Each structure stands twice: as structure tokens, then as C-alpha cells.
């Protein structure tokens, strides 16, 4: 047991909990308590409606250290910029299907990815309506809890408790089974900040070449995001694509210059 706890903690330390635009500070405190109970410590708050107050610290109870270490950032992109996998919790279906995992499968993916040293974020949205479509489009996977279909509604702190328990249970199971997935790959996965740069570059090139209208992009960029989220690019692959895009954007401009000479 003395050897198992540090290994288990190393896996859970790879997981970041992200709470987006939380309106009730009590939910943040309850989330901190749920995290500490299950061995998670990395909490990031995206533009909460109110600063942490007495209600948050009262609900945190013995998890004040998690609140003290919590970081507040301005945007969802800032919260996940250095992560290589992002799960967005959602109980709603989307107009464009997205890679989706129920909690048990997601917890297994998280445990295996953590063993490979990847940083993983799990995002929880607003109390009223969860994550926006734009935020969910920035996630590698959508994740849901297999709740009663007649009433699949959970308070954000309750949902967070269930998810944290699932993560801890799967981390312990992986270690008990001695299962370690060795990743034999020549480059690390691209981080979310790098992927956002790629998507911005794609959009710029598609507009400049007339493939997509700036004022009427439809779902082109959403589908491009889904494509590359599924493939999980490594850093060298991402740089290769950026180079191809740079040349593709340069070629029409060079052709126009030649025609004018």
C-alpha cells in the first residue's frame, strides 16, 4: 500500500479540473472538497461570476488548500492551453456528432493517458446551461454520466464528485492490474494552445483562398476541429501542417505577382 499511493497520486496529478463561469461560490467550495476527497488538486476557474468568499471556504471544509492553490483565468482557452487532452462534460446532443465517452470509458482513457505523462483537463460548465458549443468544440472528447434518461440533471458540484470518484477508481484499477500503456512515439502530442494556432491558420488560409467566407463560415471550422481532435496530432505533425498552410497561402499571392509583371 505504501508504494501504491504515490503512483496513484502521480496519475491523478496529471488531471486538471476546470470550472467555467461558476455563479455560486458554494459550488466551487464543494468542488474543492470533492477533489481532495478523491486525490485531485489542480483546480482552474474560468471567469467566475464572484470572487471566492466565506461561502466557498465554508463548503470546502478541509480542502482549503485546493482553494488556495486554485488559479483564475480569463478564458476557456487559457485554462486548457498546456493540456493535451480535454474532456468537456455535457448531457446534451450536438448538431455535429463529436467523439464521446461515458464516464467509465473516459476514466480509462484518462488513466492510460496520465500514465503516458499527458496533461488532461476535465471541464464543467455553467450551472444554468453547461459549456457553450464553442467551448465544447475545443474539447478532444465530450463526456457524460450515465444518469436516468428521464431526469439526467445534476448539480455541477455533484457531477464533479461523481466524475472524480470515477477517475480515482479507474486509476486504482490500472495500478492493481499492473496495466501500463507504453507510448512508443517520436514526438509529444500537441498542446491545446498549439492546436488553436493551427485552427486560426486554417481559417485564415481558407478565407484568403476563397474556400470559406469570413461572414458565413457555416460549420467548416467546427468539422476541421473535429477531424484533428480525432487524430490527436503530435507536435511535428502540427508543424508540418503549418508549413503546408504557409506554402498554400503563399502560392496564389506569388501567382498574382507573376501575372502582373
N, C-alpha and C positions, 0 to 999 in steps of 0.2 A: 504493500500500500504506500509506503514512503517513497518508492520510485515512481509509482503511477501518477501521483498528484502533480508533480512538476511537469510531466509530459502532457497530461490533460490540460493543465493551465497554459502551456505553450500553444496548444491548439486554440483554446478559447481566446487567448490574447491576440490572435490574428483577426478576430471578428470585431467589427465596429457597429454599434447601434446608432442609427441616425433618426432623429425625431424632427419632422418638418412642420413648422408654423404651429406649434402646440399652443392652444389658447388657455388651457387650465394648468397652472403651475403644479397643482397637486398630481396630475398625471406624470409630470416629469419626475417628481419625487418618488412616486410609486414605481416608475420605470427603473430608477436607480436602485431601488430596493430589490426589484425582481432580478436585475442584472447581477447584483452582488451575491444574491442567494444562489444563482446558477454559475457563478465564477467568471462573469464578464465585467470588464472595467472601462472599455473605450466608448464614451458617450459623446456624440456631437449633436448640437442643437442648431437647427437652421431657422434663423429669424423668428424666435418665439415671440408671441404677442406681448408677453410681460417678462420682466427680469425675474430671476429666481427670488422667492420671498419666503416668509415664515411657513406658508402652507407647503411649499415644495420641500423644505427641510424637515418639517414635521412628518410628512408622508414618507420621506426617505428613511426615517428611523435610524438604523445602524449603518446605513450606506452613505453617510455624509461624505466619505472620501471619494465616492464615484461622482457626486455632485460637484465637489471641489475641483476635481480634475476635468470636468466636462468643458468642452470648447463650444463657443458660439460662433457661427459663421453666417455670412450674408445670404448664401445661395446653396441650392442642392449641389450644383457643380463643385463648389468649394468643399463641401462635405465629403465627396467621394473621389476627389481629384487623384489621390495617390492609391486608389484601390484598383484591383484587377478583376474582381467580380462584384457585381452589385445586384442584390435581390430587392425588388420592390413589392411590399405586401399589398395585396388587393383582392377584394372579393367580387369585383365587377368584371364582366367580359368586355373585351375591346373590339372596336370595328375591324382592326387589323390583328389577327391572332399573333401572339407573342410566345416565345419559349416559356413554358410554365411548369412549375413543380409544386406538388403538395408538400406540406411541411416535412414529412418523413423523408421524401426523396431529396428535398432541399437540404435538410440537415446532413444527409450523407454526402452530398456534393460539397457542402461547407467543410465537413470534417476531412475529406480527402484533399480538398484544395488547401486547407490550413496545413496539412502535413507536408505539402509541397512548398510551403513558405509564402503562399499567396495571401494578400490582404483582401478581406471580404467585408463589404458593407451590407447591412440589412436595414432598409428604410421603412419608416412608419409615417403615414401622412396625417393630415389634419383630422381632428375629432369629427367634424361635420361630414367631410366627403373624401377623406383619404388623400392619396397622391394624385396630382394632375396627370393628364395624358402626356404632357411634355416631360414631366419627371419620370413617369413610367417608361417613356421612350429612351431614357438614359440608363435603363437597367438591363443587365445581362439576362436576368430571368424575372418573371413575375412569380410570386409565391402566395399560396393561400392556405388557410387552416380548414380542414375537412369538418366543417360545422354543420349543424342541422340546416338543410336547404330551405326549410320553411321559415327560418329566422337566423340567418348567418351573420348576426350583428354582434360585435364585441367592442367593449371599451378599449381604447388604444393601449392602456396600461395592462389590461387583462390579456389582450392579444400578444403583447410583448412578453408577458410572463410565460404563456404557452410556448411561444417560439424559443425563448431562452432555455426552457426545460427540454424542448426537443433537441436543441443544439448540444446541450450538456450530455443528454442521454446517448446521442449518437457518437460524441467524442469518446465517451467511456466505452461504448461498444467496440469502436475501432481499436482502442488500445487493448481491451480484453481479448479480442480476436487476433491481436498481433498483426492486424492488416495495415500495411504501409504501402501506399502507391508511390512508386518511384517515378518521377517525371524525367524522362530522358529527352531533353530538348535543348537546342543550342542557344536559345535566347529566352529571356523572361517575357511574360505576357505584357502587352502594352497597358499602361495605366489609363484611367478614365480621362485625365487631362489631355493625354496624347491623342486619344480617340476623338475627343471633342475638336481638337485641332484638325484632324483628318476630315471629320464631317463638315467643318467650316470650309475647308479647302475644296471638298467635293462640291458643296453648294456654290461656291464662287465660280468654279470651272464650268459647272452645268449651266449657270446663268450666263456667263460670258460667251459660251458657245451656242447659246440659244436652245439648249435641250430643255431647260426649265425656265419658266417665267418667275421673276422675283415677286411679282404681285399675285401669282397664282401657282404656288408650288405643288398644290394638291397633296398627295401622300408620298411623293418621291423620296424625300429625305427620311421620312419615317421608315420606309421599306429598306433604304440603304443602311440605316442604323440596325434594323433587324438582321439584315444579311451579315454584317460584320460582327454583331453581337453573337450570332450563332457560331461563327468561325473562330472567335477568340484569337485575334491577331497577336503575334508576338512583335517585339519592337523592331526587328529587322524587316519583317513583312510590312509593318506600317510605314517605315521609312522608304521602302521600295515603292509602295503605292503613292506616297507623297511625291517621290521623284517622277513617277509616271504622270501624275496630275500636273506637275510643273511643266513637263515637256508638252503635254496635251494642250495646256493653256498657252504655251509659247508658240506652238506651230501655226495656228491661224493668224496670229499677230505678225509672224515672220513672213507668211504668205502674202498678207496685205501689203507689207512693206516692200516686198519684191515686186508686186504688181504695180505699185505706184512709182517705181524707179524707171 
